[in-house]
Amino acid sequence: MKKLLNTLYVTTEGASLRKDGENLVAEVEGIETGRVPLHMLSAVVVFGAVLITPALMAALASASITLTFLSRHGRFAARLEGPTSGNILLRRAQYRACDAPLDIVRSIVVGKVANQRAVLMRALRDYGNEYVAGERIMITGVTERLAQILRRAELSDDTLERLRGSEGEAANLYFSVFDLLIRSPDPELRWNGRSRRPPLDPINALLSFLYTLLTHDCRSALESVGLDPAAGFLHRDRPGRPSLALDLMEELRPVFADRLALSLVNRRQLRAGDFVTQESGAVVMRDEARRTVLTAWQERKREERIHPFIEERVSLGLVPYIQALMLSRHLRGDLDAYPPWFWK
């Protein structure tokens, strides 16, 4: 399980990766800059134009180490992996559950809304004295409404569409006050609503990048326990979309991605000058800013908390794997329900 923490990110365009014995070797302009034993890796993620030798690709695939290609700005391009693994009986149970996913969707929605509410309440504790009365009232009002949505999702006998509607309502409420959580002095780092494909402001560019990283980890976790990342419950099936990975990340992203984005901006580790607006209007991070985010991402994954279900202290980087394991156990019939992860 510990190896799930070891994702190698290669951000230097023009770098080359090769195999040397049982090691991955990184070189820039013919000079070795890094060497990592293959057995210590669970995944390799490369940004932009990076040369990878066929021998290394074969070794990664043979060792079940996923190789993911992203554009230099973090957009998913392709993925290389070895033979598909997984228990056929587990996947059949997964596909049957996709036809009647109400209880699993309920757990996902409950986990997501509870964690969104926890992020807002944490902001009130951290910055409560800095808010004017109207701002505190706005955030408090949203937390109260999220609590109502949470109770309704937990206790009522909603249909699948109503649960999806509750998830959408909660997201709209949460992001309606997201700008109040940003304490940066840079006027460019304000929240004006969610924009994707492409992101149109720095905060959306940062969130999209973090969501890409989280989706990668969730997909790897699901595949590691034998589940099909394409067959989801909350997200509808769509060709090429890892719907189950997107399901799994919903309960995690308020804490893993949103909180990290706020920390980077509020601690002024990222400033307006770390982002560039392209001619198309898309906003992207500069290379050095992307490296700052990746370093913070790896550090955040090493933080430890008590998992509320297994009641053990685990690193945050292992939470996607544990949740994937809990989901597989539920689908096998070993657990009565899928237990969402709550941030406390």
N, C-alpha and C positions, 0 to 999 in steps of 0.2 A: 504494500500500500504506500509506503513512503516514497517510492519512485514516481508516484503521480505528481510530486512537487517539482520534478526535474524536467522542465521544458527549456530547451535551448532556443533563444531568440537571436537571430542573426539580422542585424539592421544595417550593416555597412554594404552599400551597393558596390559591386565589383569584387567583393570577397569571393573566395572559393573554398569549398568544403570537399575533403577527400577522406578516404579510409586508409588508416595505417595500422595494420594488425587488427586489434579489437578496439581501436580508438577512432573517434571523429576528430579530424584536424582542420582548423580554420586558418586560412592564409589571406593576407592582403598584400598585393604586389609581390608575391613570392616569399613573403616573410611570415613565419608561423606566429599567429597571435593567440591561439588557444588550442587545447587538447583535452577531450573529454572521453572517458571510457564509455563504450556503448551501453554497458549494463547499468549505467547510472542514469540513462535517459528514458523517458517515456514518450517524448515528442520533440520534433524540431520544427520551428516556425521561421520562415525566411521572408524578408521584406524586399521587394524589388528585384533587381538583376543580381542574382547570386549564382555562381557556377557550382554545380554539384556533380561529382563524377558518377558514372554508372555503377561502379563498384560500391560506392557508399549507398546509393539508392537501393541496390540489391541487399546490402547488409541491413539497412534500416527495415526494409520490408520483411526480411527473414526473421528479424528480432522483434517484430510487431511494434516497431517504433514509427509512429505516424509522422509523415513529412507534409507540412502544410505550406502552400505558397500564397502570400498576400501581396498586394500591390505595395509600393513604397509608402502609401498613405493608409494601409491597413485594410483595404478591401479584399475580401476572399477571392482567390483566383482558382486554386485547384488543391487537390489533396491526394497523396500517394500512401497506400497502405498495403499490407500483405493480405493473404487469404482471409476471407470473412470467418470470424469465429463466433461461437455462440451455441447455446443449447436449443435445438429445434423445438423442443417441447415448451421452453420458456417463450420463444418467439411466437409460437402458435397461441399461447395464453395471452400474450401482448396483443396480437391481432384480434382475438375474440373480445378483449376488453375495449378495444377501439370502437366496437359497435355499441357498447353501453358504458361510457366512461364517466358517468355522472359523479360517482363517489371520488374518483381520482381527481377530476376537475375541481370538485369542492375543496379537496385538501390543498391543491395548488393555489387556488384563489385565496383561501384562508391564509396560507403562508405568505403570499405576496402582499395582501392588504395589511396583515399584522406587521410585516417588516417595513412597509411604507409608513405606517403610523409610528413605528418605533424610530425611524429616521427623523420624522418631524418632532417627536417628543424630545429626542436627543438635542435637536437644534434649539428648542425652547430652554432646555437646561443649560446648554453651552452659551447661548447668546441672548437669553431672556432679558437681561438688563440693558441690552443695546437696542431692543425693539421699542418703537413707540407703541402706544396703547392700541392703535388701529391694526398694526402688524401682528401683535400678539393675539388680538381677537380673531384675525383672519386665520392664523395657523391653528389656534385652539379650535375654531369652528370646523376646520377641515379634519382635525384629529377626532373630534366628536362624531362627525358624519362618517368617517372611516370606521369608527367603532360600531356604528349602527349597521353599516354594510357588512362588517365582520360578523356581527350577531346574526344577521339575516342569513348569511351564507352558511354559518355553522348550524343553525337551528331549524331553518325552514326547509320545505320539501320543494325547492326550486327546480325548474327544468334546466337542461343544459344551456339553452339560449339565455335564460335569465341569469345564470351564473356568469356566462360570458358578458352579459350586460353589466352585471355588478363589477366585474373586473375592469371593464372599460370606464365605468363611472368613477371607480376608485382611482384609476390612473389619471383621469382628467382633473379630479380634485387635488391629487397629490402634486401634479405638475403646475396647477394653478397658483401654488404658493412657493414653487421651487426657487424662484428668483429671490425670495426673502431669505433663503438659506445661504446665498452667496454673499460673502463679506469682503470681496476683493474691492480695492479702490479703483480698478480699471473700468471705465464705463463700457468698454468693448466686451467685458466678460459679464454680460447680463443675460438673463434667460427670457426669450421672447416666444417660447413655445417650441414643441418638438418639430424638428425638420430632419429628414433622412433622404439619402440617395438623391442629391448630396446634402450633407449638413451645411447649413447656411450661416452659422455663427460658431465661435470658438467652443462654447459649452456643448453644443450638439456634436461638434467634431470630436471632442474628448469623450463624451458618452458613447458615441458610436464605436470609437476605437476600443473602449473598455468592454462594451457589449460583444464585440468580435472576439476578444480574448476569452471572455466568460463562456461564450458559445463553444469555442474550441475545447475548453476544459470540460464542459458538460457533455459534449459529444464523445470525447475520449473516455470519460467515466462510464457512460452508457455502454459503449462498445466493450469496455473492459469487463463488464458483468454479463455480456451476451445479449443485450437488448438492441433492437433496431432503432437507430436515432431518427429515422425518417417517419416512423409511425407514431404520431402524437395523439393527445387527448384533448387538450385545450385548443391548440392550434390545428386548424384543418389541414388535411393532406394537400400538398402541392409539389409537383415535380421539382426535384433539386433542393427542396427545403428540408432541413433537419428538424422537423416539427417537434419531436420528443425532446431534443436538446433545447429548443426554445421553451418548451413546457418547463423543463427542469430549471432553467435559468430564471424563470419569472419570480420564484420565491427568493432567489439569491441576489438578483441584481440591485435591489434597493440598498443592500449592505455592501456587496462586493464591488459594484461599479459606481452607483450614485454617491455613496459615502466617500469612496476614494477620490472621485472627481471633486467633490466639495472640499476634501482635505487638501488636495493639491492646489486648488485655487485659493482657498481661504488662508493657507499657510504661505501663499505667494511663491510656491515652487514653480508655478506656471503663471505667466503674465501675458498681457495682450500681444506682446512682441513675439511670443512663441508660436503664433498662428499666422497663416498667410491666406489671403483671399485670392483665388484664381480668377481668370477672365470669365469663366463660366458662372461665377458666384459661389462656387463650392469653397468651403474653408477647410484647410488641412493644417496639421501640426508640422512644425519644422523637425528636422531629424534629431536634434539634440533634445527637444521637448519629448519626442517619442521615446527616446532612451530614458528620460526621467520617469515617464509613466511606466515603462516596463520594469524599471528598478523598483518603483513603488509597488507595482503589482506583485512582484515576487516577494517583496518584504511583507506585504499584507497577507499573502498566502501562508507565511510562516507564523503568523499570530495564532494564538491558541485560545479556545473557549470551550466551555462545557457543552457538549451536544445534548439538547434537551430530551432526546428519546433514549439514546444509549447511556446517557449520564456518565460520559467519559470526556476527559479533556483531549481535544483533537485540534490540529492545525486547520485553519480555514481552507487551506489548499486541498484537504482531504474531504471536505464537506460534500462537493459534487459526487465523489465516489461513494460516500456513505449513503447519500440520498438515492443514487442509482441502485445501490445494493438493497435499500429498504423497498424501493419500488419493485425490484425483481422478486423479493421475498413475498411481497403482497400478491403479485401476479401468480406466483407458485402456490398461494394459499397458506403460506406460513404466518402471515400477518393479516389480521382482519381488515385493516385499512392502511393506506399509505400515510405515514406520519410526516407532515411538512417540517421544515427547519425554521425555527424561530430565533431571531437575534435578540439577545437579552444582555 
